[in-house]
């Protein structure tokens, strides 16, 4: 059992803050959605990567579990301690320095506690673009983004967090500091340790810094909000857009009319960009290296072809920055609007793009048959096959008195949806991570061989099982 005396030895082991009072610790014990609350012996906030390693060494010596935490904006409970009270929360908030920008190499070296927004701003100040973009970018940290292999709206063109990282610095489970901060795009010198830690959710080590890829700033950006009859036509429109726009196609989002209705209801000032409602919409963005006129001309040409082919029924294009932001706000406000409507059951899934139309049609029908009245709130990154396949209570049954009955459906709903995802060759966690939310369900869909290999990696890098225990593998 950890005592006050042993915490004194921890206090002496590193520079930074050590929080031990219950009131100071409390904000670190509950996840962003308020779904999980745990307990901890303390919260450590080291000042440097060397201090992070010192804290982990202390935990290793005293057999204290470590729960790494960035901005605490995760959606799967991956940064929340369990209820045992044995763990130490290791907050990376004070590792907040931009270490180096290499404009010629198009790289940026930052510490793990730098927020995603600060990374974007540092790139912009250097005349470059860091394309990862998330709703929580003002508070989520780059260490957490990498630990969960975050996605976002521009994966179609730039890739997810894994593709945007060239090198890492990591505190290992035994408290050693490994520096793999090489800004290299080619390095075939053995196993790729970087890729092991990216997406591992802190279960193998603690990311303390990263070298990130930068890109040229686009000269112009334009967006179109397009009415489409169904997901099948949306997929065909995606193929047409990729053929005509090639790499300038930056984002391609699928949105159901139910989503737009919730935004209209709960976000003041929102308005529909098209005169007539459509069952489905696509929000697509183009980035151009030339100028705004060239971007608009390319987008207009695509939409004319889509209308002629019957893939689209109407469209609205941005002609100013204000309109650009208004159209994107329709997409960005969906999650908030669904939350304002009441309890939700969420599924963050990935599918082969070609199978998405059949999946949506069949699974919507199966849910309607098994759970009549539930509303499907479906949207997501169609360009990379990631859907947020969410469910809301029936209209008029969103109040607190109905919440328990709706939440009771979560287990059977999850199994129905995830069985359909597995049958379609998909993944039950596309960009939010497993954490504790999807940990046990994921085990059902992995082969024994895959599970054994993953457990072998965990055993090799964290033989005491102290790194974020209970997450990902259980």
C-alpha positions in Angstrom: 0.0 0.0 0.0 1.3 3.4 -0.9 2.0 5.6 2.1 2.6 9.3 2.7 6.2 8.4 3.3 6.5 6.7 -0.1 4.8 9.7 -1.8 7.5 11.8 -0.2 10.1 9.8 -2.1 8.1 10.4 -5.3 8.0 14.1 -4.6 11.8 14.1 -4.3 12.2 12.2 -7.6 11.1 14.7 -10.1 10.6 18.4 -10.9 7.0 19.5 -11.4 3.7 19.3 -9.5 2.4 16.5 -7.3 -1.3 16.8 -6.4 -2.4 14.8 -3.4 -5.4 16.7 -2.1 -8.8 15.2 -3.0 -10.1 18.5 -4.5 -7.0 19.0 -6.7 -7.1 15.4 -7.9 -10.8 15.2 -8.7 -10.8 16.8 -12.2 -8.4 14.1 -13.4 -10.5 11.2 -12.2 -13.6 11.5 -14.5 -13.5 11.2 -18.2 -14.7 13.9 -20.6 -18.2 12.3 -21.2 -18.7 11.8 -17.4 -19.2 8.0 -18.0 -16.3 6.8 -15.8 -14.9 8.0 -12.5 -12.0 6.3 -10.7 -9.6 6.9 -7.9 -5.8 7.6 -7.6 -3.1 8.0 -5.0 -2.0 11.3 -6.6 -1.6 13.2 -9.9 2.0 13.8 -11.1 2.7 16.6 -13.5 6.3 16.5 -14.5 8.2 19.4 -16.1 10.3 17.5 -18.6 10.6 14.2 -20.4 13.4 13.1 -18.0 11.0 13.8 -15.1 8.3 11.7 -16.7 10.8 8.9 -16.9 11.7 9.4 -13.2 8.0 9.2 -12.2 7.6 6.0 -14.2 10.8 4.6 -12.6 9.4 5.3 -9.1 6.1 3.6 -10.1 8.0 0.6 -11.4 10.0 0.3 -8.2 6.9 0.6 -6.0 4.6 -1.5 -8.3 2.2 1.5 -8.7 0.0 1.4 -11.9 0.5 4.4 -14.2 -2.4 6.1 -16.0 -1.1 8.6 -18.6 -3.4 11.5 -19.3 -3.2 14.3 -21.9 -6.2 16.7 -22.3 -8.6 14.2 -20.9 -10.9 14.6 -23.9 -11.1 10.9 -24.9 -14.4 9.2 -25.6 -13.5 5.6 -24.5 -12.4 5.9 -20.9 -8.7 5.3 -21.8 -7.3 8.0 -19.6 -9.3 7.4 -16.5 -8.0 5.3 -13.5 -10.0 2.4 -12.2 -11.8 2.5 -8.8 -9.1 0.6 -6.8 -7.2 3.8 -5.9 -3.9 2.2 -6.5 -2.9 4.1 -9.6 -1.0 7.3 -10.2 -2.4 9.6 -12.8 0.5 10.9 -14.9 -0.6 14.2 -16.5 1.5 15.5 -19.4 0.1 19.0 -19.2 3.4 20.7 -18.3 5.2 19.2 -21.2 4.0 22.0 -23.4 6.9 23.3 -25.4 7.4 23.5 -29.1 11.0 22.4 -29.3 12.0 22.9 -33.0 10.6 23.8 -36.4 12.5 22.6 -39.5 10.9 24.4 -42.4 13.2 22.8 -45.0 12.5 19.3 -43.7 8.8 20.2 -43.1 8.9 18.9 -39.6 7.9 20.1 -36.1 9.1 18.7 -32.8 6.8 19.2 -29.9 6.3 17.9 -26.4 3.3 15.6 -25.7 1.3 18.2 -23.7 1.1 20.8 -26.5 -2.5 21.1 -27.5 -3.5 20.2 -31.1 -4.5 23.9 -31.7 -1.0 25.0 -30.5 0.6 22.6 -32.9 -1.6 24.0 -35.8 -0.6 27.5 -34.8 3.1 26.7 -34.6 2.9 25.2 -38.1 1.0 28.3 -39.4 3.6 30.7 -38.0 6.2 28.8 -39.9 4.1 29.1 -43.1 3.2 25.4 -43.0 0.1 23.3 -42.3 -0.4 20.6 -39.8 -3.6 19.0 -41.0 -5.0 17.0 -38.1 -8.2 18.7 -37.0 -10.6 17.6 -34.2 -13.5 19.2 -32.4 -11.5 19.2 -29.1 -8.4 20.7 -30.7 -8.2 23.5 -28.1 -7.9 21.1 -25.2 -6.7 17.7 -26.6 -3.0 17.2 -26.7 -0.7 15.8 -29.3 0.5 13.0 -27.0 -3.1 11.9 -26.6 -3.8 12.2 -30.3 -0.9 9.9 -31.0 -1.7 7.5 -28.2 -5.1 7.0 -29.7 -4.1 7.4 -33.4 -6.7 10.1 -33.8 -8.4 10.7 -37.2 -10.5 13.7 -38.0 -11.9 15.2 -41.1 -8.8 15.3 -43.3 -7.7 11.7 -43.1 -8.8 11.3 -46.8 -5.9 13.4 -48.0 -3.3 13.5 -45.2 -3.9 10.3 -43.2 -4.5 9.9 -39.5 -2.1 10.7 -36.6 0.1 7.7 -37.4 0.7 9.0 -40.9 1.5 12.4 -39.6 4.2 11.3 -37.1 7.8 10.6 -38.1 9.4 10.0 -34.7 8.7 9.7 -31.0 10.3 10.1 -27.6 8.9 7.6 -25.0 9.3 6.8 -21.4 9.3 3.0 -21.2 7.5 1.0 -18.6 10.7 0.6 -16.6 11.4 4.4 -16.7 14.0 4.6 -19.4 13.8 7.3 -22.0 13.9 6.2 -25.6 14.5 8.9 -28.2 13.3 8.1 -31.7 13.0 11.7 -32.7 14.3 11.3 -36.2 12.6 13.4 -38.8 13.1 10.7 -41.5 10.6 9.6 -44.0 12.6 6.4 -44.8 14.3 4.3 -42.1 14.5 0.6 -42.6 16.7 -0.4 -39.6 14.5 -2.9 -37.8 11.1 -3.1 -36.1 9.2 0.2 -36.1 9.0 1.0 -32.4 7.2 4.2 -33.2 4.2 2.4 -34.7 4.0 0.2 -31.6 3.4 3.2 -29.3 1.1 5.1 -31.6 -2.4 3.8 -30.9 -1.4 1.8 -27.8 -3.3 4.2 -25.5 -0.5 4.4 -22.9 -0.5 0.6 -22.3 3.2 0.2 -23.5 4.8 3.4 -22.5 4.3 7.2 -22.2 4.8 9.4 -25.3 6.7 12.5 -24.2 7.5 14.2 -27.5 7.0 13.7 -31.3 8.3 14.8 -34.7 5.4 15.7 -36.9 5.0 16.1 -40.6 4.2 19.6 -42.0 2.7 20.5 -45.4 2.5 23.6 -47.6 -0.4 25.9 -46.8 -3.0 25.6 -49.5 -3.6 28.8 -51.4 -7.3 28.4 -51.3 -10.0 26.2 -49.8 -13.6 25.7 -50.8 -16.5 23.6 -49.6 -19.7 22.3 -51.0 -22.8 21.0 -49.3 -24.5 18.5 -51.6 -27.8 16.7 -51.5 -27.6 13.1 -52.4 -30.4 10.5 -52.6 -28.6 7.7 -50.6 -25.2 6.5 -49.3 -24.9 4.5 -52.6 -24.9 7.8 -54.6 -22.6 9.4 -52.0 -20.0 6.6 -52.6 -20.3 7.1 -56.4 -19.9 10.8 -55.9 -16.7 10.1 -53.9 -15.3 8.1 -56.8 -16.1 10.9 -59.2 -14.6 13.5 -57.0 -11.4 11.5 -56.6 -11.1 11.0 -60.3 -11.7 14.7 -61.1 -10.0 16.4 -58.1 -7.3 13.8 -57.2 -5.2 14.9 -54.2 -6.9 18.3 -53.9 -10.0 16.5 -52.4 -9.3 17.1 -48.7 -12.5 16.0 -46.9 -15.6 14.0 -47.8 -18.3 13.8 -45.1 -21.6 11.9 -45.2 -24.5 13.4 -43.1 -28.0 12.2 -42.7 -31.0 14.6 -42.7 -31.7 13.5 -39.1 -28.3 15.0 -38.1 -29.1 18.3 -39.8 -32.5 18.4 -38.1 -30.9 18.1 -34.7 -28.4 20.9 -35.5 -31.3 23.2 -36.6 -33.1 22.4 -33.3 -30.3 22.9 -30.9 -27.8 25.3 -32.4 -29.1 28.9 -32.5 -28.5 30.7 -35.8 -28.2 27.5 -37.9 -29.9 27.4 -41.2 -30.3 24.9 -44.0 -28.2 25.8 -47.0 -30.5 24.1 -49.5 -34.2 24.9 -50.1 -35.4 21.3 -50.1 -34.5 18.6 -47.6 -32.8 15.5 -48.8 -32.4 12.1 -47.0 -28.6 12.5 -47.1 -25.9 15.1 -47.7 -22.2 15.2 -48.5 -19.9 17.9 -47.3 -16.8 18.0 -49.4 -13.8 20.2 -49.2 -11.1 21.0 -51.8 -7.7 22.5 -51.1 -6.0 24.2 -54.1 -2.3 25.2 -54.6 -3.3 27.9 -57.1 -6.0 30.3 -56.1 -9.7 30.6 -55.0 -10.9 31.0 -58.6 -9.2 27.8 -59.6 -10.6 25.9 -56.6 -14.2 27.1 -57.2 -13.9 26.2 -60.9 -12.8 22.7 -60.1 -15.6 22.3 -57.6 -18.3 23.7 -59.9 -17.2 21.3 -62.6 -17.5 18.3 -60.3 -20.9 19.3 -59.1 -22.2 19.9 -62.6 -21.1 16.4 -63.6 -22.7 14.9 -60.4 -26.0 16.6 -61.1 -26.0 15.4 -64.7 -25.2 11.8 -63.6 -28.0 11.9 -61.0 -25.6 11.4 -58.1 -26.7 14.8 -56.6 -30.0 16.7 -56.6 -28.8 20.1 -55.3 -25.7 21.8 -54.0 -24.5 24.9 -52.2 -20.9 26.3 -52.5 -19.0 28.5 -50.2 -18.2 31.9 -51.8 -16.7 33.5 -48.7 -14.9 32.6 -45.5 -18.1 33.1 -43.5 -20.0 30.7 -45.7 -17.1 28.2 -45.6 -17.3 28.2 -41.8 -21.1 28.1 -41.7 -21.2 25.0 -43.9 -18.5 23.2 -41.8 -20.4 24.2 -38.6 -23.3 22.0 -39.7 -21.0 19.0 -39.6 -19.1 20.1 -36.5 -22.2 20.7 -34.4 -23.8 17.3 -34.9 -22.3 15.6 -31.8 -23.2 18.6 -29.5 -26.7 18.6 -30.9 -27.3 14.9 -30.4 -26.1 15.3 -26.8 -28.5 18.2 -26.3 -31.3 16.0 -27.5 -30.7 13.5 -24.8 -28.9 10.2 -24.1 -27.1 8.6 -27.1 -25.7 5.2 -27.9 -22.6 5.7 -30.1 -20.7 3.5 -32.5 -17.4 4.6 -34.0 -16.9 2.1 -36.8 -14.8 1.6 -39.9 -15.9 -0.3 -43.0 -14.6 -0.8 -46.6 -16.1 2.2 -48.4 -17.7 -0.1 -51.0 -19.7 -1.9 -48.3 -21.1 1.2 -46.5 -24.3 1.6 -48.4 -25.4 -2.1 -47.9 -24.3 -1.9 -44.3 -26.4 1.2 -43.5 -29.5 -0.1 -45.3 -29.4 -3.6 -43.7 -28.4 -2.5 -40.2 -30.9 0.4 -40.1 -33.6 -2.1 -41.0 -32.5 -4.6 -38.4 -32.5 -1.9 -35.7 -36.0 -0.7 -36.8 -37.3 -4.3 -36.5 -35.7 -5.1 -33.2 -36.1 -1.6 -31.5 -39.0 0.3 -33.2 -38.9 4.1 -33.0 -35.2 4.6 -32.3 -33.6 7.4 -34.4 -30.5 6.7 -36.4 -28.0 9.6 -36.3 -25.5 8.6 -38.9 -22.6 10.8 -40.1 -18.9 10.5 -40.6 -15.8 10.5 -42.7 -17.0 8.6 -45.8 -13.8 9.4 -47.6 -11.9 7.0 -45.3 -14.7 4.6 -44.4 -15.3 5.9 -40.8 -18.9 6.2 -39.7 -20.3 7.6 -36.5 -23.3 5.2 -36.4 -25.2 6.6 -33.5 -28.7 6.1 -32.0 -31.0 8.5 -30.2 -34.3 7.7 -28.4 -37.6 8.0 -30.1 -39.0 11.5 -30.6 -40.8 12.6 -27.5 -39.0 10.0 -25.3 -35.8 11.9 -24.6 -36.5 13.1 -21.0 -34.8 11.8 -17.9 -37.7 9.5 -17.1 -37.0 7.5 -20.3 -33.2 7.5 -19.9 -32.8 4.2 -18.0 -34.9 2.3 -20.5 -32.9 3.6 -23.4 -29.5 3.0 -21.8 -30.6 -0.6 -21.1 -30.7 -1.1 -24.9 -26.9 -0.4 -25.2 -25.7 -3.9 -24.8 -28.0 -5.6 -27.4 -27.7 -2.6 -29.8 -23.9 -2.8 -29.6 -23.9 -6.5 -30.4 -26.3 -6.1 -33.3 -24.2 -3.2 -34.8 -20.8 -4.7 -34.1 -21.8 -8.1 -35.4 -22.9 -6.4 -38.7 -19.6 -4.5 -38.8 -17.5 -7.7 -38.3 -19.5 -9.5 -41.0 -18.7 -6.6 -43.4 -15.0 -6.8 -42.7 -14.9 -3.7 -40.5 -13.6 -2.4 -37.2 -15.6 -1.5 -34.1 -13.2 1.3 -33.2 -12.1 3.6 -36.0 -10.6 6.7 -34.3 -11.7 6.8 -30.6 -9.7 3.9 -29.3 -10.8 0.9 -27.3 -10.1 2.2 -23.7 -12.5 0.4 -21.5 -15.5 1.2 -23.6 -14.8 -1.3 -26.4 -12.1 -3.4 -24.8 -14.2 -6.5 -24.0 -16.2 -6.3 -27.2 -13.0 -6.1 -29.3 -11.9 -9.4 -27.8 -14.9 -11.1 -29.3 -13.9 -10.1 -32.9 -10.2 -10.8 -32.8 -8.7 -14.2 -33.6 -6.8 -16.1 -31.0 -3.6 -15.6 -33.0 -4.1 -11.8 -33.0 -4.8 -11.8 -29.3 -1.8 -13.8 -28.5 0.5 -11.6 -30.5 -0.9 -8.5 -28.9 -0.5 -10.0 -25.4 3.1 -11.0 -26.3 3.9 -7.4 -27.2 2.4 -6.2 -23.9 4.3 -8.8 -21.9 7.6 -7.9 -23.6 7.3 -4.1 -23.0 5.4 -4.0 -19.8 6.0 -7.3 -17.9 4.6 -6.0 -14.6 1.4 -4.8 -16.3 1.6 -1.3 -14.7 1.0 0.8 -17.8 -2.6 1.9 -18.0 -3.9 -1.5 -16.7 -7.3 -2.6 -17.8 -7.3 -0.7 -21.0 -7.2 -2.1 -24.6 -6.4 -5.7 -23.7 -7.9 -6.0 -20.2 
